[in-house]
Amino acid sequence: MATKLARICLARPFLRTLSTAPPSHLTLLGQQYPTDSITNISPTIISKLPLRLHTQPFHPLNTLRTLIESHFPDYAHLSSFSPLVTPYKNFDELSFPTDHPGRSVADSYYVNKDLMLRTHTSAHEIDVFRSGKTKWLLTADVYRRDEIDGSHYPVFHQMEGARIFSSDASGMKEVEEDNARLSQHLSQSNILIEDILHITPTNPAQPSHDPRHSELVAVNLKLSLNSLLLHLFAGVAGASKEEPLRVRWIEAYFPFTSPSYEVEVFFRGKWLEILGCGVVGQATLDRADVPHKMGWAFGLGLERISMILNSIPDIRLFWSTDPRFLSQFSNTDRKISTFKPYSKYPSCFKDVSFWLPLGEDNKKIHENDLCDLVRDVAGDLVEDVKMIDSFRHPKNNRTSLCYRINYRSMDKSLSNEETNALHSGVVSRLQDQFRVEIR
Ligand code: DAH
């Protein structure tokens, strides 16, 4: 994604060139599932399914989860939903259009055409609302095919949160009282929140909602999340009265909310998107059999927030089992500690140039296919992958691509032999899997 949460909304071309057939069945979390022509879940991804970092004691993502949960003590705290969902749950039930790019096999992991890895925690919204819960938080691992760099990883963690009220006068009175309470609580501090209008012609109330009710609910959403952001970020190192931490609200679009917003935090010279939210689409609540309710929901990216709060410089570190990483968080449940990098080991850049196959097979390799292949060979020893050259031969019309792969371990120096072995593994898989001609 431009940023993690928004990427799902970007259009991407998709062409697939896997020439090796997947096995007829995959074993996922102890159960067997048939594969089909769209299966694209890789061994590296399968190995992540049981890990559930957000529930591992003392892991920074677990600490962050419990910290946020402690801010919403009277909400239900859920964290054991399976990552395997139907495309219907992930997309259709939430009103995603049938041609939404997030559905493509280039962007999402499919076990088969009827089963996928959830791309966001919103996939469970309807089930949780249907179970009768009116205030809840749900944390889970989510999966998106993506490029490789220091802030993107194909598995990350989101927390979904929601609160719904009766849409009659008594429910709206509850919202008003809560708004008054929250406004009072939000006092001045070293955090600067840039706000926008709650409802505008481009970010409207839903037709079935009384606009005054929609406004009250949107204000409740913003106050509740600003209060969380203060709780999380007010003590962040570097933020001071002179240079406050900057947070901004911007208008957004999600198929299942209106009005919708995103929240970004200014960090190391860039605005980083950390959450998406909005007034829950009435269709969602109708499908969940709670048509007389209205309310708000949000989905936030735990890695993004933890990288800011704990000063974690590379997203791969969350998967590290190195005691030098884990021990830094070992006695700090519910308390954020600042990560002290133990060392930065040298990078080793290797380029690979190849001609795309001609004729029948002359399809463009999707960059996400290439990244999955590199991760399958090199795991977390690859830091980033960038295309550095692309050209079409004027005479024979063949396309040549050159990728630069940066191999770097977070735990040790890689020897030349190790890097060469990894790189030749990548090169031979490229030849086998994509039938490219190495230059
Ligand atoms: N699921 C969205 C994403 O991953 C984030 C989101 C947006 C969650 C709006 C919500 C919401 O609950 O109301 O991009």
Residues whose N, C-alpha, C, O or C-beta is under 5 A from the ligand:
A	BS01	DAH	L5 A6 T119 H120 S122 G161 F254 T257 G276 C277 G278 A297 F298 G299
